[in-house]
Structure formats: C-alpha cells, structure tokens
C-alpha cells in the first residue's frame, strides 16, 4: 500500500500508530527513508539494521543496492515494513551502478516472498511517473490511497466552533490545525490564533518557511518556480495562459514551470486552474514574500482577507473527485482516486 499526502497530513503519525498497534503480534520495522537515502552504502547498511526483525539475513557479497533489493525478497513470516518518504530513493539514481532505484525497489517489494509494506510519499507526481515504468503485475500489487484532509464535522465532534472556516483556512492539514487548537484552547479566537502562529516567532511561520525552502530546492528551475508562486499567491485559480501573461513568458515555458511545482507538491491543478496545495503556505508567501517583515497590522489584515475568503474559496485538494493535468498529452498515469476507506485514527 502507498499512502500519499502533503507535508503535515499525518503520514508519519499514521505509521507510528500502526507500529504501536501491530508490533506485539508481528515483526514490524518503521524506517525513515529520507535521512538514510544519502548513498547506496548508507541506505543498505541502515535499512538492513533497522529491518532485521522483518527481513531474513542475506549475502554480503554483492554491491550495496543489489544486496538491499535481494534482502527485500526474503521477508520473515508476517513481517511488515513501514517506509516513510520512500520516494527519497530517487536521489540514488545519481550514483554509479544504481539504475531505476524507485522502480527496482517496488519491483522487489512485489515479489512473492517479500514482506508486506506500507509506504508513504508527499510527491504523487513522482509516484505516478514511477508507476509508468512498472510492470502490470507490480502496479497491481500496490494499492494507492490519498490521505484525506480533516473534515469540518470531525472538528465539530471535538467541540470546535467555526469548523468549516478552520478547514478552509488550513486545508484541513493536521499539522496546522494542531497548532491552532492549542491557541484556541488557551482562549484565542481563530483570527488571533492564526495571527500569533504566523508572527515571526510562531510555529506555523517557521514550518511554512522550512517547507517552502525545502520543496522549492527540490524543484527544477528554482527562480522561475519562485516567480510562479508569487503570481499564485497574489491570485489563485489562474489558467495556464493567465500565469504566462503575468510572467511575460510563453505558454510552453510556463507549462514547464507549473509542472515542476506540481512535481514537488507545491501546487495542484483543478479544472485547468492552479492552486496552492497548502493554503497556509500561500498566506505565508503573501506575508513574508514582500521584501520586508510584516507588521502586526499587516498580519492581521492578511489573515482577515484569508479568512474572509477573498479570492477563490479553498476546497481541500486531497478531497477532489478527479485530478486534471495541464494538457491531455501531458497527463500523468492516473493514480487510484481519493478514497475514504482508510484506517481511522481517533
């Protein structure tokens, strides 16, 4: 199973809950793939150490990455691998002797003797691109699900007021909602809580700054992608030609910029219109992308606009019924549609 969701959607927390609930009855290994996918040698050494309860010992004579692939096909009885951010394996393709690391990794996990696995990724476009290269048998082995955003009725059940506004303002992402919950429980209303968290010392401000920097550096065409984000921060819901006109670039070049941002899950396209995946990230760019630190009055004004729904009303992109892409000839291989049939966490 592959779980897709943006940063802060609860993927890691879900894996940790699975490990806690299942480790007493079966061998379970939870591995954070991002820090150890630094080289084939580091990956192989740390992965095999962390998964020793789930994988049978194998030969140490082959090169590191082939050794890891061979080990994956020898799972212990009822073993379960929980692999967070598995798409980090893409970086290994720059090392000599490592070809198609993502595709070969998934092919190995699809073997009959491989352990069961739950994998997560925040990059659905990369997963879709990888699936294009897999055999039909391997594709059918993996169920792909999108983690749903928090729904207003779930917040209402927890006793929260303004549930629909909170979901609209945050995209229903747990990482944002948890910060605001703490403030609201201490007596702040939603505008005050959001203003405190988006101020220079706020946790949401720090998270947004880190997220934007990390994802932008993963994208091709850093400068051009940054310019596109500024355009969409000013006005969401633009079409390709609208973005191109505002950038003073050709539609062909602009299509590339938008695709690069979609690949790193910063934007999504719906009905041929482009939106931030994370509305709080858009708010951060409106506040901190102006060349000077915002004053308290600036923060309160922008938050007022954000909560008043100026611009297109945000609909959680994780819940969209279908995913449209830039042009029919550019479509990614379709993933399974968003599903509500997920493990429920209290």
HELIX and SHEET records of a PDB file:
HELIX    1   1 UNK A   11  UNK A   22  1                                  12    
HELIX    2   2 UNK A   33  UNK A   36  1                                   4    
HELIX    3   3 UNK A   40  UNK A   50  1                                  11    
HELIX    4   4 UNK A   64  UNK A   72  1                                   9    
HELIX    5   5 UNK A   86  UNK A   94  5                                   9    
HELIX    6   6 UNK A  101  UNK A  109  1                                   9    
HELIX    7   7 UNK A  124  UNK A  132  1                                   9    
HELIX    8   8 UNK A  136  UNK A  141  1                                   6    
HELIX    9   9 UNK A  152  UNK A  157  1                                   6    
HELIX   10  10 UNK A  163  UNK A  170  1                                   8    
HELIX   11  11 UNK A  174  UNK A  185  1                                  12    
HELIX   12  12 UNK A  190  UNK A  198  1                                   9    
HELIX   13  13 UNK A  203  UNK A  218  1                                  16    
HELIX   14  14 UNK A  222  UNK A  234  1                                  13    
HELIX   15  15 UNK A  240  UNK A  247  1                                   8    
HELIX   16  16 UNK A  251  UNK A  263  1                                  13    
HELIX   17  17 UNK A  279  UNK A  288  1                                  10    
HELIX   18  18 UNK A  296  UNK A  308  1                                  13    
HELIX   19  19 UNK A  317  UNK A  319  5                                   3    
HELIX   20  20 UNK A  328  UNK A  330  5                                   3    
SHEET    1   A 5 UNK A  28  UNK A  32  0                                        
SHEET    2   A 5 UNK A  80  UNK A  84  1                                        
SHEET    3   A 5 UNK A 116  UNK A 121  1                                        
SHEET    4   A 5 UNK A   2  UNK A   4  1                                        
SHEET    5   A 5 UNK A 144  UNK A 146  1                                        
SHEET    1   B 2 UNK A 267  UNK A 270  0                                        
SHEET    2   B 2 UNK A 273  UNK A 276 -1                                        
END                                                                             
